[in-house]
């Protein structure tokens, strides 16, 4: 059953720059779907369109058959989502636990319940109580990513969005975070949509991948089929991405 549907989505910006050029894609319920593509290909714009941050020019985006353009059900639409931002987006002036309590507050719990939820989620992502009262600047990038994930899942979303989830992390920490994300998705049984240019992240986290090029989805399938899929761009992207990953080891 489809959870998210993009149907012939178009988006251009001032000056006529066409960023999305008829994107059509169906993402299944409880699927971990990855959108792969080069920097500047429109991945982030597509994510922002899904969240209504950027208004599409034409086409349709549906979540559980609710349209992004349906103002009557906009709150119901948006409450389904939570996002793990590329830069974590933690509030510098709040402690780690206060950041997660802020997330829990979005589901209308009382103060004591929110703190209990925050503690549970922080422990679930592998953070120790000794860092709960630290500020983001006082902990490592990997710990910040864990805290941001705890805040994202504190609102009990149906759909988790991951924006370049290992960006800025060293390969070892990135691998740890990928394992954490995979375990989180398995335990929560939510739908996940990840945008990344990292083929290793896609291979590890995805049920299926879609490749975005020149504003359109040019191929959808499984990562193990990319190198022999018959699409020249996809095959070249796969080979180049693996070559870069191997050099970084």
Phi, psi and omega in degrees: 000132182286131176265317181233134177230125168257125183236102176054052184277129178239143173207126173231163182240174181308138183094358176086009180292114180271111183265317176244128190231065178088045180288124174232128185198140176239128181245127186281158177297134180065017176272146170259103186250136182242133172257116181259148175173164180291162175300135178084007184275351178114007183300310182293323178297318179299318179296318180292327175294319178301323182271357180079008178290323173244132181275131180286153178280319179201169184099197185210140172236125182237139172232117186051041178069007174266129182278144175300336182269001182274094184296329181297328183245024185296322179294318178298321178296307188287332182290349179286342189256150162216151187228139171260107186285154179303316181264015179075320177057035173285148178280117184299330184275356179251148173290171180301313182291327177295324176299317182285324175300322177302318177295314181297330179300338183289347179253023170059042173266160176281173189301314182292323177295319180298319179294320178298315178299316181299316179298316180299315183290321179295318177293324182295329180267008172089019176265139181274155182301335182295341180259357184303322184262011175279161174264155183310320182292346184266357181236166185288167178299321178295320178293321177299319179297320177297317180296320179295323176294318178301318178295321181296320183273351180293337181270006176055058184283161171270334183229127175253131177250130179242121180256104181044065191297340180251009181300133178082000180257148175290161186304322181292312179296322177300320178295321178297316180295320177300316177299319179296316180297318180297316179296322180296315180297321180295319184284325184274337182056050178253168171276139180231138174233121182242136171249134182198161171253000188269110183296328181292321175298316181297317181297325185277322190261340194272145160274317174218159175234151170235138181256125181257128179213129179053041174079014181218153173281116184261347179193143174225136180174207181257146186301327182292346180262356187297319187290340182233029187279346180092355176262117187301317181297314182298315180297317179293320178298317180297313181295316181295318180296318178293323179296318179294316180299319180293325178292330183280349181284000000 
